[in-house]
Amino acid sequence: MHLSSLFCLVATAAAAPFVRLGALRDMEKDCLGVNSSGFESLNSNGDVLDPTEPPKSLYKYIRRLSVPSSKGVLPYYSQGNLSTGGSYKMAVIMFHGATRNGFAYFCTAVNTIRGNQRWRQEDVLVVAPNFAYNHDWLVAVEGRNVSKDLYWVSGLLDYRTGSRSSRHFADNSSNPVPVSSFAVIDQMVALLNNTRLFPNLKMISLVGHSAGAQVVQRYALSTHYLPPMEIKNASEVMPGEITIRPELDIRFVVANPSSWAYLDERRWAYDCKNTTKSCDQGELAVPSQVEARHETDEPDGEFFTVLPNGQGVTGDDGSPMIPYHTVNPKGKFFCYDPDYNKWHYGVGSGFDNDTHAYLAAVNITRQVQLYPFRNVWYLTGSLDKCTPAMPWYNQSGVTNPSNDVGINFTDACDFHHIDTRCPAMLEGPWRSYREVHYLAYLYKFYGFKVHNVIMLTVDQDMNLVPNSGHDGTMIYNSSEGKAAVYTPVYQSEVFSYDDDNDNDDAQPDDAR
């Protein structure tokens, strides 16, 4: 079965219901010029301030969530309040990207409400959690002397992987009970699942783009919540698992993450040609060191291309990065890393009782078995193909080493700091390839159709300039994006087994 048959489910509906515009218009006004595509706060002199600081019009949407498993609170943006509830019928939890600018993603979600074709605007609650670092505005300035704000430590294993928060609060006092970012999400879902607080709630969409999509995909795989209606009696509930009311539709919407959590040791063996500027469809196999084509001398294992003058792409400090080198031109795999299958790239190991206590508390084999029952939708921009690891994507024409080639390179193909570490490269060369191939992988892994993927050519659908495929605002403001976020699907429709499905011939449809 060809994977093109899996590219399905762009939901449609009748004409949009009547909408009272007052409250929505106020939020849209407060969000004017602010979205996940980029916003920089300016002072009165026009100087750029901290990109994690919102404009003053959004200060009034700052909330803080008490996390019972910790002594701290998590900042979030919302027009409502999770702790006091409301008559909302649908909730969108929108996760920020790597810039940790939750306010911008709050506004992205606000701007999707109009024309969503399903819910009245007053029925939609928007929640945008902020998993800050200690120097971010929300915790370092706004909340330093006000509350016990939780924050995370910058690094490969941060909030995106479900790791615990820092052992200090934002006010520098000791945090004796650090908490997983995934446990915080559990708390949000628990409040929304509480019929005393939200008696009318019918649907929760957990939505992420880029780094936020990494959060959503890994949370969908590891959450302690059981899929609604899949547990028939209490004896089926394992220790540590949490049930949810069966009539509540919980949706996971994943768009353009930089990497994925694979479920076994296999990865994609693919080959790329500079002459055709393309990569083949590849095949699934278990990587080995002897079959690796390239190595890198970078201490963090990242792979970068080489500019025409021989200089590596510059880092943030302007110094050239060391390009990778070929060690086996005939190798099947782009590279090899002995830790490629550790969490968060895989589920082989890495679930310690400190950094990832949330993961250590679950049976990962059972989580893998439950994953097909999750209501997961995948969105990808078909032009999200840029990566510094492919030489042909540098079209800046920079030949003078004194220039800031890092900026020119980014502008040339807009790679948005895609993960080019070896474990990520084993999942594919760029984001859209990785996403399509992950769906093909799930089909091969389970042996039947799992979840849904929607391909978007956002530059045509949304009249964008070329090469703007990595754009959460445009993804979620498209009709397909809104359908993925807002259209209810009964839990009984999430999983269906097709006896005619044959996984032997499953291949990605687009491998360019």
C-alpha angles and dihedrals in degrees: 000000000000117000091232086080088062094058094096150116111072095165121221132196142183123274115312115273122248110284129199103222104198104091093034092049090053092052092046089052091050089049096047109144093003124111142125091273088077144302132178122194114232129203123220090277092054094252118149113250133192108319088219091062116094125217113268091254088072099048090093091063094060112117134169127221121211111224109207094201088059136037091237142079134232121223117229139165121238143141087225135038126251092206097054099036129204146204095284118141099196133032129199115200104194118194121210128233130244093294088067092222099148092172091064092053090046087059092045089056092045090054092054094059096078111081095007088142094221119051133049110242094242089055095060121088116197119205122180112182119204117216096191134190117229094261096050118115097244094060103021097049116005097040105025097105098021109061148000095265118189117226137178132229118247114248146090092296104050137123090313091069099043093257122159124267124254121289087240133062123231090265087058094248118135120276104207094184112043113194135214118248086232091055088055090054088049088056091052091050091046092056093047089048090054107103091198089062099031107021095165101043113129105164142028121193117194103200132186141168126197108332088006089056089055088057093049097046095048093042090051088054098046107026116133089223115100120227109265116261095007094100111069100186141006093260089069093059112098124212111283095019121122127211125218130203108275097229092061114098109214112193128190114201115190122187128180103331118180093232142004139220107247121206103220139013098279123106137170121285104200137159127216129204123207090200094061096027091228144105125223125242093261131201135256116252141138110272121235133185094240090058096050116117099196142033131191132209093209110120092225092048097244122155123219135176129239126250120230091262092055095255118133121237106278124247126227090279092055095247118130117258119226110257119228121254134218117248101167116021091189096050117128096220129059091231144330134239120175089218096050093116097049120111125303096032091038143357099246097107143320099104100131125168093243115044094022104026089141090062093042089058094062134066100245092200089059091046090055089050091052096046096087088057092058116101097239126166123188125207125186135176107234089217094053089108104119122121133155088224092073111070096209092064092070103087098151093109090217112161102158110092090204091067121090093256091175091068093042091049093051092049091048097061108359098229093170096213095300113192108261097173113129096256088055093045089055086062092055142295099270141009103267091046090050093049097048091045092049089059090048088049093052089051091052093042097051098029093230140065112293126189125324138277129201120197115209129192092202098180090063100035094047101030093244128159114265121278095029098121096127097071121125095187092056093042094054096039092056117098089246092051092050090048090053092050102039111026112098120228120191113240090240088063095052096079126036127162117218114201090201093059112113116189097193095089101036110135135163112266097215118039100156 
